[in-house]
Amino acid sequence: MSQETYELKAEARERVGKGSARELRRNGFIPAVIYGDKQPPISIALSTNEVTKRIHAGGFMTTIATIDVDGKKYQVLPKDYQLDPVRDFTMHVDFLRVSKDTAVTVDVPVHFINDQKSGVKIGGVLNIVRHTVEFNCPADAIPDSITVDLTGFKIGDSIHISHVTLPKGVKPVITDRDFTIATIVAPAAGVEEEEQPAEGEASE
């Protein structure tokens, strides 16, 4: 769990619009908005360097932050950010106000362990269907990642969401089916294994 929260200092923005956003960026700030929790949105300006540093450090979208706007503090979760396509520089951030009771929807990265205790050891290939999974979870308990243990899965097996032990309160957004996260497939050249007949491989 990446719940080391961090704090960003911000200033309230009086003027909103393209011209003032450009001026902010020239001065080393980026425009951002705090919204949600049935309160009016607040337009703010944040240090470009601070935000860029946080985005590059990883876990930006799954870590709660405190934003100090001229002395008033808000607990927020980044919901979206825009990068300049040419200069890889942050243009704008949307933050959602959260409290410990807020439920949020986040994309959580999937990590795989113990591939050497699975069909991968004898030459199978791990085919990752979903690198991230969308979950509903409490704002104060967002997992950094979910871990899939590949122990015992053989070539031809599919790993579904039901095979994964999820933290308390964390539920997949897709509930109508047991979706596939990865499969272990035979390499294109075929595996030198007696129990892998070439015919029938395409019968899936």
Steps between C-alpha positions, in 0.01 A plus 500: 500500500646836407336703761794729569300810432676817393416868504499753218478875552260681268357841441136572418459629145277800456527518124412195299543459127748427226698824539546466874589129463775591252630768734505253791699246297752767400550574871559134593147414616227279365126552527307236691148447630373340822146371460253250644350430841192708404693826532581760236826444311806702603746622237858493623858541379772249590877494452572322172823352638332355808219337302732367228725351768199323656380363165846364415538342846211262418178424686371852430146388413471267802642716780293744701652846525432799722480827313557810707315785326603822673492327839184290448570128456316259271546123475494408135569222253629584150236393247650617175792696363594626157852497363623720220544241222816665372688603811378234748408773742193510724230734370214452744391277790153409628479404868204334670422597862504190717435397857556157652140411409539595135493207259715557192556322171867452412713307252741284699810342339527118499826330606578131441717284727632140497505460122777242552252281692261496204494387136731793421787292646472243219475759226143628524444871439308722740251692285376796707144592403463781756796702627262696724160418649234753593381469860254668732663552838502726806704816437720427801576140396604511136743218421825595323467188290340158508719191499421191297675181617567278197598193708348184352352654184583292192533573130149553367366635832325835537536705817173671594424775750352235733851353539625824656476576872380859519541731802194566716247735341664482156260376230540481124280741302410215261271277704303310237779258405817341634728681257843381387812683617757282321548169325801270477538404137725267307782686325447552128754229421316243716629345821705184491266322737318174445180631653484788251375338177520737206151409382223623719696810598283707271178343628450783755 
